[in-house]
Amino acid sequence: MRATITVVYVAMAVYLLLGGAGRIVIQLSAGQDLDAIPFIGGAMGLVALVLLLPAYEDRRKRHRE
């Protein structure tokens, strides 16, 4: 169950990053002014991945013992 939650969490973070980057690219190619929404989504994705790092490090260290 924990592995499933981790995979879904990482997928959500990657989706937020790619969605934000995609929206920025679309707005720039259409010649529109950038709004803050893609940056907020991308930042949420980055924060999600950063919050996952300590748990990943803890799990990696636990496997060595």
Secondary structure as UniProt FT lines:
FT   HELIX           2..29
FT   TURN            30..31
FT   HELIX           37..64
//
